[in-house]
Amino acid sequence: MSILMSAMSLLLAATMIIAAVMAIRGKRSLPISILAAGLVSLLASVLFLILAAPDVAMTEAAIGSGLTTFLFFFVLGRIRGDGHD
């Protein structure tokens, strides 16, 4: 792995840690916490792509980042009473 790839991996890992802390500590704003958790999954998929695992990256992007974030926002809307039965 080249120096550039190592530097990108470290930068992605540090950004993932910051976003994960934001997701955990965001007690007042649930949408920010949901978006931060989605960002962790999105950055993980980019890291998987750098590490030459495109199938895992696509699965993480689709399920971890896309579907899970959508599902969290859907449930949040239902809990807050925005959804109609």
Steps between C-alpha positions, in 0.01 A plus 500: 500500500643834405547798729202679343271202560616475861442871554151477348420198715610682815302809405189291434543312827539824697194650332304183576593526868394866513168420331442206735557722803257753351242224455538385859514845662218658298236464768313820418476457126398159374521591128864607545574171676334303221694688233825450691435125521428497127825686441691232692354234270573706190861556603534131581386416148762737356763337720393155378535625144855623572581162654394329173173349619245649259227245576514578872513873422187483285313302765603740776400802292162354407400343830705675765490852368190512282235266633581531870506880491169506312348255747613707800348815351179313415466368855585841646225655293252237615593548865465877480156462343587621150385175337136423433350155557 
